[in-house]
Structure formats: C-alpha cells, structure tokens
Amino acid sequence: MELTVLASGSKGNCTYLRGGRGALLIDAGLSARETLRRLANAGADASLIEAILVTHEHIDHIRGVDVLARRLRVPVYATGGTLEAFSEKCGPTSAEIRRCRCGEAFAVGDFSVEPFAASHDAREPCGFSVAEGDLRIGCCTDTGTVTPSIFDHLASCDAVLLESNHCPKMLEDGPYPAYLKSRIRSKRGHLSNPDAARCLQGLADHIHMAMLAHLSEINNTQERALLSAFEGLGLYSDQIAVTVAPQDPGPVHPGTCGFRL
C-alpha cells in the first residue's frame, strides 16, 4: 500500500491511499478541482479511487466531498453523526452516501476498512484503519486525546498518519484568543506534539513508519514536531521512519509526501 498526503492542516485535508488494484481518499477538504490537480501532480490515478472516507464534518475535511464523489461516481462513507451534520451544512446530494459504524469493518474493493471513534468537537468523528492483505495503515488526524480504543487500533497497524497539531508553548504564547486556545488544548480539540510523541512511544513495538499530520501553521513547526516525536521514540528513533505531512506539498512524486509499505 502507498499513502500520499495531498493536503494536511486547517486549509484542507486529503489523503490518497493506493492498494494493489484500487485506491481510497480519506477526506476531501480541498475543492474538487484542486484535489484532482494535486492527484495529477502526485502521479496518483484518480480513476482508481473506489470511495471517499470522511472522518468528520468540519469544512477542512469535507469541502470537495460532494462534487468529487459525483464526478468520480464513488460512494461516500461516514458515521451517522457525520452524515447528518454534512447534510445540514451542504444540503441534499445525489452522491451515493453510505453509513459506517465505529468498530464495524466494511469492505471496499480489496480493502478492509474499520472506523474507530476519535475525540474531537464534531458530531461523530472517527479515524480509519485500512487493511489490504497483511498490511494495515491507521489514520487519526483530528483528536484531542489518544483514547485506549484509538491506541489499540493504531497498534494493529504497520504505519500511521497521526496528528501532531501544536507545540503547547507556542500555543500559549501565540496570538489566538483564550477561548480558541482552550478549545485546541481540550480533550475534544487537537493533539499536541508531546501527546503525539507519547502515542508513538507506545506504538514503537508495533509500527514501522509514521507521518505527523495536521500541523498548525501558527502554533507549530515541522522541526518541533519531529524533535518531539524522536524524543518520544527514544531508542526506536533509528528504527521507525518519521516524516511530516506538509500543508501544501506542491508538485510531488508518489511517496514524496507519504510512505509505501
């Protein structure tokens, strides 16, 4: 399997996951046109996409879902709460909508997909673990804490795409108003660098690769996120490949902004 991040952060989130014969999109937070442009730049084949998996209804994750699903003629999978909120925001759609439930795996082509509950200020947010054959990738990009359930799902994976949103000191000293800082720090906000590092520390015996995602442009830097992750991994830092998902990767080649198993 090959994972390519097309966008990661508050301006939009979209990940292309290719298997042996098909592919999935996890979120579509860019316009449909921009998503297709970035797919082409990445050398990714949009015609292979079999479904769009949606983690939650915030606009940076759903902006292009409706148009893209109809253009590609693929179904959209999301939890019941996410679908209700999506309908309230976007209105009726002719796209094929399919409800999924956390803890219940479903098949899309050769993929086995299992949603798991995340802790975020959305209606019914989730992450996804996606398996094909003996390989499994976990994606958890918006959560304020790593619950035991989230950890267990990620621990079953060979590689993870994990949120590392903010440096606590940069957030505290930064320009955001107090209410927004409180939201970000909360258990239903966004994962900090130290929280992501602790999660990776626990996963060190299980995973081979990790990509840090949804970094704040204001309250984080790639260097701080990576340093924190490496400190968390300790002696495992030389054994697990850790990279950072850029907000806008620009023209990329397959695997440049992702990883391959």
Residue pairs with C-beta under 8 A, 6 or more apart in sequence:
1 17
1 18
1 19
1 130
1 132
1 135
1 137
1 260
1 261
2 17
2 18
2 254
2 255
2 258
2 259
2 260
2 261
3 15
3 16
3 17
3 18
3 137
3 159
3 161
3 211
3 258
3 259
3 260
4 15
4 16
4 17
4 18
4 42
4 44
4 252
4 254
4 255
4 256
4 257
4 258
5 14
5 15
5 16
5 161
5 211
5 213
5 245
5 246
5 249
5 257
5 258
6 14
6 15
6 16
6 30
6 35
6 38
6 39
6 42
6 44
6 249
6 257
7 13
7 14
7 29
7 30
7 38
7 247
7 248
7 249
8 15
8 141
8 213
8 214
8 215
8 245
8 246
8 247
9 60
9 214
9 215
9 216
9 217
9 247
10 60
10 214
10 216
10 217
11 29
11 60
11 247
11 248
12 29
12 30
12 34
12 60
12 63
13 27
13 29
13 60
13 61
13 141
13 213
13 214
14 25
14 26
14 27
14 28
14 29
14 30
14 35
14 38
14 64
15 25
15 26
15 27
15 139
15 161
15 258
16 23
16 24
16 25
16 39
16 42
16 44
16 49
16 258
17 23
17 24
17 25
17 26
17 130
17 137
18 44
18 45
18 48
19 109
19 110
19 111
19 132
20 110
20 132
20 133
21 48
21 109
21 110
22 48
22 49
22 50
22 108
22 109
22 110
22 111
23 44
23 45
23 48
23 49
23 50
24 49
24 50
24 51
24 52
24 53
24 108
24 111
24 113
24 130
25 35
25 49
25 51
25 52
25 53
25 68
26 52
26 53
26 55
26 128
26 139
27 52
27 53
27 54
27 55
27 61
27 62
27 65
27 141
28 35
28 52
28 54
28 61
28 62
28 63
28 64
28 65
28 68
28 69
29 59
29 60
29 61
29 62
29 63
29 64
30 38
30 63
30 64
31 63
31 64
31 67
32 64
32 67
32 68
32 71
34 64
35 64
35 68
36 46
36 68
36 71
38 249
39 45
39 46
40 46
41 250
41 251
41 252
42 249
42 252
42 253
42 254
42 256
42 257
43 253
43 254
44 254
46 72
49 72
49 74
50 74
50 108
50 109
50 111
51 74
51 75
51 76
51 77
51 108
52 65
52 68
52 69
52 72
52 74
52 75
52 76
52 77
53 77
53 78
53 113
53 115
53 128
54 61
54 62
54 65
54 76
54 77
54 78
54 82
54 86
55 61
55 78
55 82
55 118
55 125
55 126
55 127
55 128
55 139
55 141
55 142
56 82
56 85
56 118
56 120
56 122
56 123
56 124
56 125
56 126
56 142
57 78
57 82
57 85
57 86
57 89
57 122
57 123
58 122
58 142
59 89
61 142
62 86
62 89
62 90
65 76
65 86
65 90
65 95
66 90
66 93
66 95
69 75
69 76
69 93
69 95
69 96
70 93
70 94
70 95
74 96
75 95
75 96
75 97
75 98
76 95
76 96
76 97
76 98
77 98
77 99
77 100
77 106
77 108
77 113
77 115
78 86
78 97
78 99
78 100
78 126
79 99
79 100
79 101
79 102
79 115
79 123
79 124
79 125
79 126
80 99
80 101
80 124
81 122
81 123
81 124
82 122
82 123
82 124
82 125
82 126
83 97
83 99
84 123
85 122
85 123
87 93
100 106
100 113
100 115
100 126
101 115
102 115
102 116
102 117
102 124
102 126
103 114
103 115
103 116
103 117
104 114
104 115
105 112
105 113
105 114
106 112
106 113
106 114
107 113
110 132
110 133
111 130
111 131
111 132
112 130
112 131
112 132
113 128
113 129
113 130
113 131
114 128
114 129
114 130
114 131
114 153
115 126
115 127
115 128
116 126
116 127
116 128
116 129
116 140
116 149
116 150
116 153
117 124
117 125
117 126
117 147
117 149
117 150
118 125
118 126
118 127
118 140
118 142
118 143
118 150
119 125
119 143
119 144
119 145
119 147
119 150
119 187
119 188
120 142
120 143
120 144
120 188
120 189
120 190
121 144
121 183
121 186
121 188
121 189
122 142
125 142
125 143
127 138
127 139
127 140
127 141
127 143
127 150
127 153
128 138
128 139
129 136
129 137
129 138
129 139
129 153
129 154
129 156
129 157
130 136
130 137
130 138
130 139
131 137
135 158
135 261
136 156
136 157
136 158
137 157
137 158
137 159
137 160
137 161
137 261
138 153
138 154
138 156
138 157
138 159
138 160
138 161
138 162
139 160
139 161
140 146
140 150
140 153
140 154
140 160
140 161
140 162
140 163
141 161
141 162
141 163
141 213
141 214
142 163
142 190
142 214
143 150
143 163
143 190
143 191
144 185
144 186
144 187
144 188
144 189
144 190
144 191
145 187
145 191
145 195
146 154
146 191
146 195
146 198
146 199
151 199
151 202
151 203
154 160
154 162
154 199
154 203
154 206
154 207
155 202
155 203
155 206
155 207
156 206
157 206
157 207
158 207
158 208
158 209
158 261
159 207
159 208
159 209
159 210
159 211
159 259
159 261
160 203
160 207
160 209
160 210
160 211
161 210
161 211
161 213
161 245
162 191
162 196
162 199
162 200
162 210
162 211
162 212
162 213
163 190
163 191
163 196
163 212
163 213
163 214
164 191
164 192
164 193
164 196
164 197
164 212
164 213
164 214
164 215
164 220
164 225
164 228
164 229
164 244
165 184
165 190
165 191
165 192
165 193
165 214
165 215
165 216
165 219
165 220
166 184
166 190
166 192
166 193
166 215
166 216
166 219
166 220
167 192
167 193
167 219
167 220
167 221
167 224
167 225
167 228
168 185
168 192
168 193
168 194
170 216
170 218
170 219
170 220
170 221
170 224
171 181
171 184
171 185
171 192
171 216
171 219
172 181
174 181
174 218
174 219
175 218
176 184
176 218
176 219
183 189
184 190
184 219
185 192
190 214
190 216
191 199
193 220
193 224
193 225
193 228
193 229
194 228
194 232
196 212
196 225
196 228
196 229
196 232
197 228
197 229
197 231
197 232
197 233
198 232
199 232
200 207
200 210
200 229
200 232
200 233
200 240
200 242
201 232
201 233
201 234
201 236
203 210
204 233
204 234
204 236
204 239
204 240
207 240
208 240
208 241
208 261
209 240
209 241
209 242
209 259
209 261
210 229
210 240
210 241
210 242
210 243
211 242
211 243
211 244
211 245
211 258
211 259
212 225
212 226
212 229
212 242
212 243
212 244
212 245
213 245
214 245
215 221
215 222
215 225
215 244
215 245
215 247
217 247
222 244
225 244
226 242
226 244
229 242
230 237
230 242
233 240
233 242
241 259
243 259
245 257
245 258
246 257
249 256
249 257
254 260
